[in-house]
Amino acid sequence: MNLKLKIIPPLQVLIAGAGMWMVHHYLPLLHMHFPYSNWVSGAILMVAAVIFCLAAYQLWRHRTTINPMQVHRTSVLVTGGIYRWSRNPIYLADLLVLLAWLIWLGTWINVAWIIAFTAYITRFQIAPEEQSLQMKFGEEWQRYRTRVRRWL
């Protein structure tokens, strides 16, 4: 598979997170904290960690790659566990990490970074991955794709 994007998704999360911090730091008038934001962001981070671990476990259990840059090495189409509800639970966990960061920072204009991250990873990572899975698994992928949403 030839991904259109050569920046690994964890680095994409770090770039978006750094951008969010810069907006927070350089535009302090846009801060809007709400009560319990630390607890809410912490809870969202915990949910993200659980989702990531469940997804990674399913990939490990089926002995297929977790490396998003080597989708061509995928040996099994994982459709059980958390993959019954989301075709991309690891990217969903990444998105939740950014949401937790948004809430913790309290700079609501940073929602633009989350939208940009979602659009970017969908276009340059998820779409090429899905093309590869379509070529590799054909009808099995089509049935799964029809049954399970991309994000949630």
N, C-alpha and C positions, 0 to 999 in steps of 0.2 A: 504494500500500500504506500502510496506517495501522499503523505499529509500535506495540505496546503500551508500548514503552520509548523514551524520547527521549534517553537518555544514550548517547553513542557508545561502542562497545566498547573503544577504547583508554582512555577515561576510566574505564570499569568495571575494567580491569586496574589502572590507577593507584590507584583507590579500594581495591581488594582488596590491592594491594601496600602501600599506606599503612597499612591495617588490620593487615597482617602485621607491619609494622615497629613499630607501636604495641604490639602484643602482645609482640613481642621486647623492646622497650625497657622496658615497664612490668612485665613478668613475667619477670625475669631468671633466676629459679630453674628455669624450664622449658627452658633451653637444653640441647641434647644434640648437640654437634658430633661428627662422626666423621672419621676420617682421610681426607684428600683431598677434603673437601667443596668446597673452592674449585675443584678440577679437575673434579669431577663437575658442579657447578652451571655452570661455564664450558662444558663439553661440551654440556650440555642447552641452554644459551643458543645455542650454535652450531647445534645441530639445529633449534631454533625459528627462527633466522634463515634457515636454508636452506629450511625448509618455507614460511615467509612469502614469501621471494623467489620460490620456484617457483610458489606460488599466485598471487602478484601478476603474475608473468610470463604465466601462462596467461590471466588476465583481460585483461591488456594485449594479448596476442597476438590474442585474440578480440574486442578493442575493445568490451569491456563494462565496466560500472562496478565499481569496487572499494569504493565508498562504501556501507557497510552501512545507511545511513539512506535510500538512494535505490534500493532494490531494484526499484522500479517502472521504473527506467531500464535494467534488465537487458535486453540485446538478444539474448544467446545463452546457452543452457544449456551451461556448460563441463563436460565429462565426461572430458576427457583429462588427460594429465600426472598431477600429484599428485591431481587430482580423481577419479582412478580408484580411489584408496584411501580417501579421506575426502571427505565432502560439505562439510566445514567446515574445511579445512586452516588457514585464518588464525586461526580460533578455537582450533584445536588448538595452533597456535604460541603464542597468548596463554596458554593453559593451561600450556604448557611453560615459558614465562617465569616464571609464578607458581611452578611446581614448582622451578625453579632458584633462585628467591628463597627458597623454603621451605628448601631444602637449605643454601644459603649462610648464612641466618640461624640455622638449627639449632634453631628453636623449633617442635617438632613439633605442638603444638596448633594451629598455623597451617594444618594440613591442613583445618580447618573452613572457613577462608577460601576454599580451593580448591574444596571441595565447594559452598559457597555461590555462588561465582562460576559454577561449572558449571551449577548448578540455575537461577540467575538468567538467565544468558545463553541457556540452552536455552529457558526459558519465555518470556522477553520479547524475545528477538532472533531466535533460530533458528526457533522455531515460527512466528512471523509471516512470516519470510522464506520458509519452506517453503510456507506457505499461498499466498503471492504467486506463487511458482514453480509451484505446482500450477495456479493459475488461468491463468497465462501459457503454460505449456508442456504442460499436460494429461498425456496418455499418455506422452510422452517423459520427463516428470518422474517419473511413476509407475514406469516401467521403471528409471530411474536410481536412484531411491529404494530400490527393491527390491534392486538389485544392489550398492549401495555403502553402507557404514555411515555414520552421522552423524559420528562422531568418528574412529574408526580401525578 
